[in-house]
Amino acid sequence: MSRFLYLVTAHTNPDQVCRLVTALLRASPHGEVLVHYDPSGPTFERGVLAHEPRVHFYPAPVSVCWGDFSLVDAFLAVAAWARGRLAFDWLIWISGQDYPLGPLGAFEADLAAGSHDGYLRHFPALAHAGWPVDEGRHRYLYRYWDLPAFPLYYRLPSLAKRGLGAARRWFNRSQPLVVLRPRYRDNPAKLGLRRWRTPFTAARPCFGGWLWLNINARALDRVLEFASTHPDYVAYYRHTYCPDESFFHTILANEPDLKIKNTPLRHVSWEDRPHPSHPRVIVTGASFEAALGSGMPFGRKFDADTDSACLDLLDARIAGETSS
């Protein structure tokens, strides 16, 4: 019987993370859970989970900042720690705002019986129609530095902010050497300079995709080995923008002997927005019914503070209290 390890990385909503871990234990009676909780977030109280033998806590969690290499660093460290201490055949990486949409027995059986080494939403990063024009090029062909904070920006009139935004977009389109990225999610604004050398070739192109991995131990070992034996590759991605949405994908999709199926195994609610930067919260009603009807094992994303009824219904499904 294949062994499954569910890696949960989270930085907020500690009560919801505890609820997620409990749901995973119920949905996967033989699976184990590994938690990496960002120490810069609200205090995480382990409670009864501290005594649950199927739950493990990474002992040296690190702070993670959106859009930079810290999440890649965290995953590589946690995955290497897990490979040395835990026995598993599959690693399923989910966020603290994911949730199983029902029991996971059939999902685990399908992965164990299948011929694929991983399931990952991926695409050619430098020409992806789902991103704004030149987004892939600007993310992964430039080296970025943080710019000094401009604390008075938020005091500017809306008209001035819109004007600065339009000027930035014009500047980025008008020449190929420099990219300016605005402050986003409390992260500093960034300056990017076009690189003359990259690790990408026609034989090993740059891939992008959705972050969350679903890979077997063979594919995970390939990622860890590649990262440890290609320091130039790691150093290159360390100064890109949103490296977590390309670093793993470029390794896995270019390995000829790995079979990676192009699916995220997540239902995500984008709600037909043009170039959305983050999913909508799934709430009771149409978006929740769409998640249940998706056939995916997980939904993303849920927020107990916004709508806890969704999670109540999912807990009931997991416990077998509904007929769906």
C-alpha positions as CSV (number, residue, x, y, z in Angstrom):
1,M,0.0,0.0,0.0
2,S,1.4,3.4,-1.0
3,R,2.1,5.9,1.8
4,F,0.9,9.5,1.5
5,L,2.4,12.5,3.2
6,Y,0.4,15.8,3.1
7,L,2.6,18.8,3.5
8,V,0.8,21.8,4.7
9,T,2.5,25.2,4.5
10,A,0.7,28.1,6.1
11,H,1.3,31.6,7.5
12,T,-2.0,32.7,8.9
13,N,-5.4,31.4,10.3
14,P,-3.9,28.9,12.8
15,D,-7.3,27.6,13.9
16,Q,-8.2,26.8,10.3
17,V,-4.8,25.1,9.8
18,C,-5.6,22.9,12.8
19,R,-9.0,22.1,11.4
20,L,-7.4,21.3,8.0
21,V,-4.9,18.9,9.6
22,T,-7.7,17.2,11.5
23,A,-9.7,16.9,8.2
24,L,-6.8,15.4,6.4
25,L,-6.3,12.7,9.1
26,R,-10.0,11.8,8.8
27,A,-10.0,11.9,5.0
28,S,-6.9,9.8,4.8
29,P,-7.0,7.2,7.5
30,H,-3.4,6.0,6.8
31,G,-1.9,9.2,5.6
32,E,0.4,11.5,7.6
33,V,0.6,15.2,7.7
34,L,3.7,17.5,7.9
35,V,3.2,21.1,8.9
36,H,5.4,24.1,8.2
37,Y,3.9,27.1,9.9
38,D,5.5,30.5,9.2
39,P,6.9,31.7,12.6
40,S,6.2,35.3,11.6
41,G,2.4,34.6,11.5
42,P,-0.1,34.5,14.4
43,T,0.9,32.0,17.2
44,F,0.1,28.5,16.2
45,E,-1.1,26.3,19.1
46,R,-0.7,22.6,18.4
47,G,-3.2,21.5,21.0
48,V,-4.2,17.9,20.6
49,L,-2.3,17.7,17.4
50,A,0.9,17.7,19.4
51,H,0.1,14.1,20.6
52,E,-1.1,12.8,17.2
53,P,1.4,10.3,15.9
54,R,0.5,10.9,12.3
55,V,1.2,14.6,12.5
56,H,4.7,16.0,12.2
57,F,5.9,19.6,12.6
58,Y,9.0,20.8,10.8
59,P,11.3,21.8,13.7
60,A,12.9,24.8,12.1
61,P,10.2,26.8,10.2
62,V,11.3,29.9,8.3
63,S,9.5,33.1,7.4
64,V,8.2,33.2,3.9
65,C,7.6,36.3,1.8
66,W,5.3,36.3,-1.2
67,G,7.0,36.5,-4.6
68,D,10.5,35.8,-3.6
69,F,12.7,32.7,-3.2
70,S,11.9,32.1,0.5
71,L,9.0,29.6,-0.3
72,V,11.3,27.6,-2.6
73,D,14.0,27.5,0.2
74,A,11.4,26.4,2.7
75,F,10.1,23.6,0.5
76,L,13.5,22.3,-0.3
77,A,14.5,22.3,3.4
78,V,11.2,20.7,4.6
79,A,11.3,18.1,1.8
80,A,14.9,17.1,2.5
81,W,14.1,16.8,6.2
82,A,11.1,14.6,5.4
83,R,13.0,12.3,3.1
84,G,15.5,11.6,5.9
85,R,12.9,11.0,8.6
86,L,9.5,9.9,7.3
87,A,8.5,7.0,5.1
88,F,6.2,8.0,2.2
89,D,5.7,7.2,-1.5
90,W,3.7,10.4,-2.4
91,L,4.0,14.0,-1.3
92,I,0.9,16.2,-1.7
93,W,1.7,19.9,-1.0
94,I,-1.2,22.1,0.0
95,S,-1.7,25.5,1.5
96,G,-3.4,26.3,4.8
97,Q,-6.4,27.5,2.9
98,D,-6.9,24.3,0.9
99,Y,-9.4,21.7,2.1
100,P,-10.2,18.1,1.0
101,L,-13.5,18.0,-0.8
102,G,-14.3,14.5,0.6
103,P,-12.6,11.3,1.6
104,L,-9.2,10.8,0.0
105,G,-9.2,7.0,-0.3
106,A,-10.2,6.9,-4.0
107,F,-7.7,9.7,-4.8
108,E,-4.9,7.9,-3.1
109,A,-5.8,4.6,-4.9
110,D,-5.8,6.3,-8.3
111,L,-2.3,7.8,-7.7
112,A,-0.9,4.6,-6.4
113,A,-2.3,2.6,-9.3
114,G,-1.4,5.1,-12.0
115,S,1.7,5.4,-14.1
116,H,2.5,9.0,-13.5
117,D,5.2,10.4,-11.3
118,G,3.5,13.6,-10.6
119,Y,0.5,15.9,-11.2
120,L,1.3,19.5,-11.8
121,R,-0.4,22.4,-13.7
122,H,2.4,23.7,-16.0
123,F,2.9,25.5,-19.3
124,P,5.6,27.3,-21.3
125,A,6.3,30.3,-19.1
126,L,7.6,32.7,-21.7
127,A,4.5,32.6,-23.9
128,H,1.5,31.8,-21.7
129,A,-1.8,33.3,-22.8
130,G,-3.2,33.2,-19.3
131,W,-0.7,35.7,-18.0
132,P,-0.4,39.4,-19.1
133,V,1.7,40.1,-22.1
134,D,5.4,39.6,-21.4
135,E,4.7,38.5,-17.8
136,G,6.7,35.3,-18.1
137,R,9.6,37.1,-19.7
138,H,9.6,39.8,-17.1
139,R,9.4,37.2,-14.3
140,Y,12.1,34.8,-15.3
141,L,14.5,36.6,-17.7
142,Y,15.3,39.5,-15.4
143,R,17.3,39.9,-12.2
144,Y,15.5,41.7,-9.5
145,W,16.5,44.0,-6.6
146,D,14.2,45.5,-3.9
147,L,13.7,49.3,-4.2
148,P,13.6,51.6,-1.2
149,A,10.2,52.1,0.4
150,F,8.2,55.2,-0.6
151,P,6.0,55.6,2.5
152,L,4.3,58.7,1.2
153,Y,2.9,56.9,-1.8
154,Y,-0.3,56.0,0.0
155,R,-1.0,59.6,0.7
156,L,-1.0,60.5,-3.0
157,P,-4.4,61.3,-4.7
158,S,-5.9,58.4,-6.6
159,L,-5.4,60.3,-9.9
160,A,-1.6,60.6,-9.2
161,K,-1.4,56.8,-8.3
162,R,-3.2,55.9,-11.6
163,G,-0.8,58.2,-13.5
164,L,2.2,56.6,-11.9
165,G,0.9,53.1,-12.7
166,A,0.3,54.1,-16.3
167,A,3.8,55.6,-16.6
168,R,5.3,52.4,-15.1
169,R,3.4,50.2,-17.6
170,W,4.5,52.4,-20.5
171,F,8.1,52.3,-19.4
172,N,8.1,48.5,-19.1
173,R,6.6,48.2,-22.6
174,S,8.8,50.8,-24.2
175,Q,12.2,49.1,-23.8
176,P,13.4,45.5,-23.2
177,L,16.2,46.1,-20.6
178,V,14.5,47.3,-17.4
179,V,11.3,46.3,-15.6
180,L,9.7,48.1,-12.7
181,R,7.3,46.1,-10.5
182,P,5.0,47.9,-8.0
183,R,4.7,47.1,-4.3
184,Y,2.4,44.2,-3.8
185,R,1.1,42.4,-0.7
186,D,3.4,44.5,1.6
187,N,6.4,43.4,-0.4
188,P,8.8,46.1,-1.7
189,A,8.7,47.4,-5.2
190,K,11.3,45.8,-7.4
191,L,13.7,46.8,-10.2
192,G,14.6,44.1,-12.8
193,L,17.4,44.2,-15.3
194,R,17.5,41.9,-18.3
195,R,19.9,39.0,-18.0
196,W,22.2,38.0,-20.9
197,R,22.5,34.4,-19.8
198,T,19.8,32.1,-18.5
199,P,19.6,28.4,-17.7
200,F,16.9,27.9,-20.4
201,T,17.6,26.4,-23.8
202,A,15.5,25.0,-26.6
203,A,16.0,21.5,-25.1
204,R,15.2,22.7,-21.5
205,P,12.8,25.6,-21.8
206,C,11.4,27.6,-18.9
207,F,8.1,26.3,-17.5
208,G,5.6,28.1,-15.2
209,G,2.5,26.9,-13.5
210,W,0.6,26.5,-10.3
211,L,2.7,26.2,-7.2
212,W,1.3,23.2,-5.4
213,L,3.0,19.9,-6.2
214,N,1.6,16.3,-6.2
215,I,4.6,14.1,-6.8
216,N,5.9,10.7,-5.9
217,A,9.2,10.1,-4.0
218,R,11.0,9.4,-7.2
219,A,10.1,12.9,-8.6
220,L,10.8,14.5,-5.3
221,D,14.2,13.0,-5.1
222,R,14.9,14.3,-8.6
223,V,14.0,17.8,-7.5
224,L,16.2,17.7,-4.5
225,E,19.1,16.2,-6.4
226,F,18.8,18.8,-9.2
227,A,18.8,21.6,-6.7
228,S,21.8,20.3,-4.9
229,T,23.9,19.6,-8.0
230,H,23.0,22.8,-9.9
231,P,23.8,25.7,-7.6
232,D,23.9,28.1,-10.6
233,Y,20.2,27.2,-11.4
234,V,19.3,27.9,-7.7
235,A,21.2,31.1,-7.7
236,Y,19.6,32.3,-10.9
237,Y,16.0,31.7,-9.6
238,R,16.8,33.3,-6.3
239,H,16.6,36.7,-8.0
240,T,13.6,36.1,-10.3
241,Y,10.1,37.2,-9.6
242,C,7.7,34.6,-8.2
243,P,10.3,31.8,-8.6
244,D,8.0,29.3,-6.8
245,E,5.7,29.3,-9.9
246,S,8.6,28.2,-12.2
247,F,11.5,26.6,-10.3
248,F,9.9,23.2,-9.7
249,H,8.0,23.1,-13.0
250,T,11.1,23.7,-15.1
251,I,12.9,20.8,-13.4
252,L,10.0,18.3,-13.5
253,A,8.6,19.1,-16.9
254,N,12.1,18.8,-18.5
255,E,13.0,15.4,-17.1
256,P,12.4,13.0,-20.0
257,D,12.0,9.9,-17.8
258,L,9.4,11.4,-15.5
259,K,5.7,11.3,-16.4
260,I,4.1,14.5,-15.2
261,K,0.4,14.9,-15.9
262,N,-0.8,18.5,-16.5
263,T,-3.4,18.9,-13.8
264,P,-3.3,20.6,-10.4
265,L,-5.6,18.2,-8.6
266,R,-7.3,21.3,-7.1
267,H,-10.5,23.1,-7.9
268,V,-9.7,26.8,-7.9
269,S,-12.3,29.6,-8.2
270,W,-11.0,32.3,-10.5
271,E,-14.5,33.5,-11.5
272,D,-13.5,34.6,-15.0
273,R,-11.4,37.6,-13.9
274,P,-8.8,38.8,-16.4
275,H,-5.3,37.8,-15.2
276,P,-6.2,37.2,-11.6
277,S,-3.4,37.2,-9.1
278,H,-5.1,35.0,-6.5
279,P,-8.2,32.8,-6.3
280,R,-11.6,33.8,-5.0
281,V,-12.6,32.4,-1.6
282,I,-15.1,29.5,-2.1
283,V,-18.3,30.2,-0.2
284,T,-21.6,28.4,0.3
285,G,-23.6,28.6,-2.9
286,A,-22.6,28.4,-6.6
287,S,-18.8,28.4,-6.0
288,F,-19.1,25.7,-3.4
289,E,-21.3,23.5,-5.6
290,A,-18.8,24.0,-8.5
291,A,-16.0,22.8,-6.2
292,L,-18.0,19.7,-5.2
293,G,-18.8,19.0,-8.9
294,S,-15.3,19.4,-10.1
295,G,-14.2,15.8,-9.3
296,M,-11.0,17.2,-7.7
297,P,-9.8,16.0,-4.3
298,F,-9.1,19.5,-3.0
299,G,-10.6,22.9,-3.2
300,R,-8.8,26.2,-3.0
301,K,-9.3,28.5,-1.2
302,F,-11.4,28.5,1.9
303,D,-11.6,31.0,4.7
304,A,-13.4,30.1,7.9
305,D,-13.7,33.7,8.9
306,T,-15.6,34.4,5.6
307,D,-17.7,31.3,5.5
308,S,-17.2,28.4,8.0
309,A,-20.4,26.7,6.7
310,C,-18.4,25.3,3.7
311,L,-16.0,23.6,6.0
312,D,-18.8,22.2,8.2
313,L,-20.3,20.6,5.0
314,L,-17.0,19.2,3.9
315,D,-16.3,17.8,7.4
316,A,-19.6,16.0,7.1
317,R,-18.8,14.6,3.7
318,I,-15.4,13.4,4.9
319,A,-17.1,11.7,7.9
320,G,-19.6,10.0,5.5
321,E,-22.6,11.8,7.0
322,T,-23.8,12.8,3.5
323,S,-24.8,10.7,0.6
324,S,-22.8,12.8,-1.9
